[in-house]
Amino acid sequence: MRKLKLGMVGGGDGAFIGAVHRMAARLDGHWDLVAGCLSSTAEKAHRSAEALGLARSYSSFEEMAAVERARADGIDAVSIVTPNHMHLPIARAFLQAGIHVICDKPLTTDLAQAEAFATECENYHPHFFLTHNYSATPMIRQAKAMVANGDLGDIRLIHAEYLQDWLSRPADPDNAQAAWRTDPSRTGGAGAIGDIGTHAYHLATFVLGEEASHLAADLNSFVEGRKVDDNANILLRFESGARGSIFASQVATGSENGLKLRIHGTKGGLFWEQENPNQLLFSAMGGVEQRITRAGSGAGEAANAVSRIPGGHPEGYLEAFATLYRDIACCLTGEQDAAKDVPSLTDGLAGMRFIHACQQSSVGNAAWHEL
């Protein structure tokens, strides 16, 4: 496979998620980062590019899209790792320039804007990918395959929770990550539900293979003066008859990055947790609990296809991002089926419908709302 050329917008000046994307893109050797507009100001952008040894540094994303489009050796794709409110303007500029887009979630800040963008994208040839990275962990791919194969029977219950405590106090104004995540002008008014609730929702629906039809949400802002939600309790209904729930909180004291998934069907149940991602617990009705491990006994083709090293050696967060970058590279170089499990614009729209429905439901005192 030829190496692809990657550009990046955002992610400079020590930003956490930009570094994650850069490491992930390098891991399997399919991408070279060659260009970037790494910050919203020219001085910071060029300083960050110099620190990374990046020769092609731009002062604005508009300039970057135009110049890279005109170059014979222009980038194949751009990675967007900015605050939420900038996702769509940047994506639009690069799609119009004929450049594929790899965008952090959520899609944007407003459902109507997202739906209009989706209609607009029908006129664009390049691909749009969304980086819900947890869906690329081997044991989540295993869980999805087991549900699809009927190993759990008919699914009755699905529960996802994502608990953190890092925003349990007012945001430190010097902490850029906390500042923008609690600023409604940059998040569209979605706090925990946009930042981590969308991860929990996508994980549940990815494994189940079905979007929710209705939800009832109770959103709270526990920290005084906070203008976005920092805690959410959500009930879900599915057309198949399954029932679900999501608990997402950034004020859950004592929790670091507690993403967990539980699924229960007529024949068995599954349990997975992100902080111990290399195992999946399967309990068959009336049987003994089975521990399925990454690259170990019991792991199937879906899991093994995204495992890099022998069992017992942990793989996790970075490798999941890397799997998305690998699958995207394979798709762009001709393997048409490579991106079948990579989140796309469709998943981005589903996430925005989830956020919108949560907000509308909560305003209505947790009334049921159709997605």
Secondary structure as GFF3:
##gff-version 3
##sequence-region A 1 371
A	DSSP	beta_strand	4	10	.	.	.	ID=ss1
A	DSSP	alpha_helix	16	27	.	.	.	ID=ss2
A	DSSP	beta_strand	31	37	.	.	.	ID=ss3
A	DSSP	alpha_helix	42	52	.	.	.	ID=ss4
A	DSSP	beta_strand	56	57	.	.	.	ID=ss5
A	DSSP	alpha_helix	61	70	.	.	.	ID=ss6
A	DSSP	beta_strand	77	81	.	.	.	ID=ss7
A	DSSP	three_ten_helix	84	86	.	.	.	ID=ss8
A	DSSP	alpha_helix	87	96	.	.	.	ID=ss9
A	DSSP	beta_strand	100	103	.	.	.	ID=ss10
A	DSSP	alpha_helix	111	121	.	.	.	ID=ss11
A	DSSP	beta_strand	128	130	.	.	.	ID=ss12
A	DSSP	three_ten_helix	133	136	.	.	.	ID=ss13
A	DSSP	alpha_helix	138	149	.	.	.	ID=ss14
A	DSSP	beta_strand	155	163	.	.	.	ID=ss15
A	DSSP	alpha_helix	176	181	.	.	.	ID=ss16
A	DSSP	alpha_helix	184	187	.	.	.	ID=ss17
A	DSSP	alpha_helix	192	192	.	.	.	ID=ss18
A	DSSP	pi_helix	193	197	.	.	.	ID=ss19
A	DSSP	alpha_helix	198	208	.	.	.	ID=ss20
A	DSSP	beta_strand	214	220	.	.	.	ID=ss21
A	DSSP	beta_strand	231	237	.	.	.	ID=ss22
A	DSSP	beta_strand	243	249	.	.	.	ID=ss23
A	DSSP	beta_strand	258	265	.	.	.	ID=ss24
A	DSSP	beta_strand	268	273	.	.	.	ID=ss25
A	DSSP	beta_strand	279	284	.	.	.	ID=ss26
A	DSSP	beta_strand	290	293	.	.	.	ID=ss27
A	DSSP	alpha_helix	301	304	.	.	.	ID=ss28
A	DSSP	alpha_helix	317	332	.	.	.	ID=ss29
A	DSSP	alpha_helix	345	363	.	.	.	ID=ss30
A	DSSP	beta_strand	369	370	.	.	.	ID=ss31
###
